[in-house]
Amino acid sequence: MPTGSCMCGAIAYEYTGEPAVTALCHCTDCQKWSGAAYTSNVVVPRTAFKVTKGSAKSYDAKGDSGKINKHWFCGTCGSSIYTELEVMPDMTCIKSGTLDGGAANHPIGVEFYTKDRLAYSAPVQGAEQKTAFG
């Protein structure tokens, strides 16, 4: 069973099964959220995801879709841990870097919001390219 945590270990989680998809998201919301060019995500059914330690804080942001992106993070160290998107009500987007042992060496299945991709970030070979979401 894959597990993960924030940087300080105050928040921990686990999930069961295989990811529904692995994705990079280049949207401007993810850029602000991560402080980076994109987020790397392991997307799992919400019913398969469970916080096992601590209580994450959340922040709601309106995404490009006009719907809410609920960002969950550690109130102590500030690590971005996962996101729940109103446009994907049955899924949890786990930030890959929070997986125990470091970011999983998983293939990227899709890249979202390539319209917002920064010029220096090349497309991942073999990944489906989506201008936006959906």
VODO-623023 format. One record per residue: x, y, z of N, C-alpha, C in turn. Coordinates in steps of 0.001 Angstrom, whole numbers, plus 524288, in hexadecimal, padded with zeros to 5 digits. Atoms other than C-alpha are relative to their C-alpha. Layout:
residues N
XYZXYZXYZ;...
END
This chain:
residues 134
8034C7FB68800008000080000800008037D804DD80000;7FCD07FB44800308065180CCC7FBC67FE9C803CF80465;800AF7FC327FBCA80849816E48067580309804F27FEAE;7FD447FB1B800C980CC7824E28072D7FF338039880499;800697FC407FBBA80E40830AA80FE7801FC8054E7FE42;7FDD07FAD3800E08118383EFA810A8805C67FFEA801A4;7FA6B7FFBD7FEDA81F8A84376812C38012D7FF0A805C4;7FEE3800897FA6481EA384414821AF7FDB17FB128025F;80249804D97FE18816B983783823087FB0B800AB80337;804BC7FF1B7FCE980B1D83DDB829F17FB1D7FDD27FD5A;804648021A80302801D68396E81F19801F87FB437FCF6;7FEA1804BA802F18025082BAB819837FB0E7FDE07FD6E;8046E8023E802D77F9AF8245280FF78018B7FAC27FDAC;7FF36804D1802EC7F81681798808B87FBBA7FFA07FBE3;8042780130803BF7F0A4812D77FCEE800887FA5A7FE55;800198056A801C17ECC4805B47F79B7FF3F7FFE17FA19;800C6800BC805947ECF9800A17E9C7803DB803097FCB7;7FCB57FD54803D17F32B806367DDAE7FDBB805597FEC5;802037FAE1801927F236814707D98D7FC7B7FF987FB2F;8035D7FFB58049E7E74D817967CFFA803018027B7FB83;7FCC97FD52803DF7F0EC820757C8F6804938028D802D6;7FB9F7FCE37FE087FE0A826F87CAF580071804A17FC58;8006C7FB57803417FE8E834E77C64B803778046D801DB;7FDB27FAF37FED8805F9841807C58C7FBC1804007FEDC;803B27FBD0801037FDAE84DB87C6A7802F6805287FFC8;7FD427FB1980100802C085A717C1087FC8F804C7800F8;8038A7FB847FF5D7F70A862FF7C4B0802668040B803B1;7FDC67FBCE7FCCC7F9E8870077CB007FEB87FF3A805C7;80148801397FA907F30286B7A7D773804287FC5480244;7FBF5803A67FE257FC97860177D8BC8055A8029F80046;7FB127FD2D7FFC1807F48691D7D5B080050803308050B;800197FCEB7FB23803F5872227E0E2800427FC6D804C3;80068803AE7FBA5800CC866A57E9C98053B7FD8080143;7FB19802D17FF2E80DE28600B7E7D3804CB803888000B;7FB727FCA880093816B086BAB7E52C803AC7FDF27FBD6;7FCD08027D8040F81B76864077D9607FD2C800517FAC3;802317FFCD80540818C8862557CAE87FB1B7FC9E7FF60;80473803968004C80ED78575C7CD417FFDF7FCB7804F6;80037803EB7FBD780A3484D467D710800347FA9C7FD81;7FFD8805788019380CBC83EBD7D5DB7FC377FD228039A;8045F8022A7FD02800DD836E37DA227FF227FA357FF0E;801E5805568002D7FCC8829127DD377FA388007880172;8059A7FF3B7FF3F7EDFA8290F7DBBB7FD7C7FAD08016B;8026E804CB7FE017E66F81F0C7E3B87FA4E801198017F;8055C7FF2A7FE307D81981CF77E723800038020F805A8;8004B7FDDB7FAA97D462824DE7F3457FEF97FBC1803FE;801328043F7FC617CF338186C7F95C804CD7FCAC80137;7FB34803037FF2D7DCEC812737F82D804158031080316;7FC467FC827FD687E3BD81E017FEDF7FE56800FB8059E;801467FF2E7FA777E4A481FBE80D9B80479802D6802B4;7FC287FD6C7FCA87EBB98296281668800657FCAA804F2;7FF37803927FB947F1A3820CE821118025E802A7804C9;7FD967FD337FBA47F84D82B11829847FF41805D37FF31;8006F7FA588002C7F58A8393782CA57FB14801E17FD4C;8047F7FD7C8026E7EBE2842AF826E7801FE804547FC6B;7FE217FC29803D07EF35849FA81A797FC78804C77FFED;802FD7FB32800C97EAED857FA818547FEA78004B7FA3C;801887FF8F8057A7E40085BC580BD87FF59805AC7FE65;800C87FAE4802617E2FD86753802C67FD0D7FF277FAE9;8031880074804BF7D8AA868E17F83880190804367FC1C;7FEC17FC5F8043C7DC8B86F137EB557FC627FECB7FB6C;80336800D3804A37D423871127DF558039D7FEC57FB73;7FCC6801AC804637DA1A869AD7D4027FE3E802757FAE5;801267FE0E8053A7DA0486CE77C5907FA7D7FE797FE50;8053D801F0801497CD53865227C4A07FBBA8033A80294;803D47FD187FCEE7C6BC86E8A7CE127FE417FCFA804C8;8015F8034C7FB857C57F863727D7D7804618002380408;7FC5C7FFBC7FB9B7CC56861D27E4EF8041A7FBB17FFC3;7FB9D803937FF1D7D9AD85B787E6768014C80075805C7;7FEE57FFFD7FA617DB24857C77F4CC805757FDC8800D8;7FA918017A7FF217E9908576E7F84A800CB7FEA9805C7;7FEF0801CB7FAAE7EDB084FC780467805DD8003D800F9;7FA7A7FF297FED17FA918530580B0F800F07FF7F805DB;7FE85800517FA81801F3851B9817DF8005B8058F80231;7FFE47FAE87FD7E7FFBD85D47820DD805198011A802D2;7FAFD7FF4E7FD5380D1985B13827328045C8011F7FC1D;7FB9B7FF56803AA816A08595981BE07FE628025F7FAC7;801EA7FD9C804D080E0785E44810BD7FFF57FC7B7FB3B;7FFEB8038C8048980F9A85249807FC7FA9F7FF867FD7F;804C78012A802EF8053B851147FD527FF9F7FA177FFB3;80069805B17FFA48000B8435B7FF257FC537FDB37FBEA;803BB801FB803DB7F3F18413F7F6D77FBFA8042A7FEB4;804087FC69801D87E907847FF7EF787FB1A7FCE67FEBF;805168021E801847DA9C845187EDE77FD6B804127FC7C;802227FC72803E37D4C384B1F7E1B97FA257FF1C7FF5A;8059D80066800EF7C66084E207E00F7FED97FD867FAB5;800D28024C805337C7ED84A187D1C8801247FA217FFE9;7FEEB805A07FF797CC8A83C967D6677FE237FE4C8056E;8020A800C67FAB27C38683A067E2088013E7FABA8027E;7FEEE805377FDE57C76182BBC7E393805CD7FECC8007E;7FA60800F2800157D62D82D697E2E1802FA80393803BE;7FC4B7FCF57FCE57E1618321D7EB7380515800367FCEB;7FB167FF39802DC7ED87837D17E4FE8046B8008B803F8;7FBAB8000D7FC497F922834227ED81804CE8024D7FD64;7FB317FDB88021D8056183C407EB74804597FBEF80075;7FC42804558004E80FAB832567E7318049D8008B803BA;7FB7B7FF227FC9C81A9C8387E7EF1E7FF0A7FEBA805AE;80128801567FA8A81389835247FBC4800007FA24800FC;7FFD0805A97FF438143B8267B7F959804DB7FE7E80315;7FB87801C27FCEB81CFD81FA38032B8041C7FDBB7FC5E;7FBBE801AE8035682A3981D117FD2F800FD803C77FB86;7FF5F7FC288043482901828FF7F4617FC1B7FF197FBAB;803A68006B8045D8219082B177E7DF800987FAB57FD5F;7FFE8805258027F81DE381E237E1EF8020F800757FA76;7FE1F8001F8055D8249981A8E7D5627FBB57FD9C7FCA0;8046E801E880306817CC8194C7CE467FFB7802C57FAC0;800A97FD688050B814EB81BEF7C0107FBAB8041B80070;804017FBF98001880D1B828447BD837FC417FEB37FB90;803E480176803E780084824C47B6837FDD5804957FCF3;802627FB76802877FB9A832637B386802348050E80243;7FEA27FAC07FE3D7FF5B840A97B4527FB4F803827FEF3;804747FC7D800697F44C84A407B703801C7805AE7FFC2;7FF207FA56800837F3B1858C77B3E7805388013D7FD5C;7FB317FEEB802E97FEA48585B7AA2080001805857FDC8;800467FA88801C47F9D5865D37A5D1802D98039F803C9;7FD487FCE77FC058001286ACC7B274805927FE1180102;7FAC18022E7FF3880C8D862BC7B1428041A804457FF11;7FBC97FC3B800A6818B086B077B32E803847FE407FB80;7FD138011A804CD8213E86BE87A70D804947FC4A800D4;7FB6C803507FF2182CD88650F7AD557FEA37FA668018F;801AE805367FE61824C9859167B12A7FE1A7FCF47FB39;8014880318804A88249284F0A7A6317FBB17FC0E8012D;803F5804157FF488192D845A17A436802867FAC98017A;7FE25805337FE8D81AEC8383B7AA627FEBC7FC527FB78;800AE803928046681D0782E8079F6D7FC527FB8F80180;803B28043C7FF1D811BE824E379E917FB47801818033D;8047C7FE497FCD18089D82CAB7A77D7FC03802BC7FC87;804257FD36802BA7FB84831277A2528004E805C380163;7FF917FA5F7FF317FB8483FFB7A0C07FA99802717FFA5;805237FD867FFDB7EF46847837A4C38009F805D6800CE;7FF9C7FA517FFAB7EE2A856247A2617FDBC8020B80520;8028B7FE8D7FB147E516857487AE277FE6A7FAF1802B6;801CB804B07FD4E7DDB884DB97B6CE7FAE67FE447FD9E;804EB80213801EC7D344844D17B1967FF867FFBB7FA31;
END
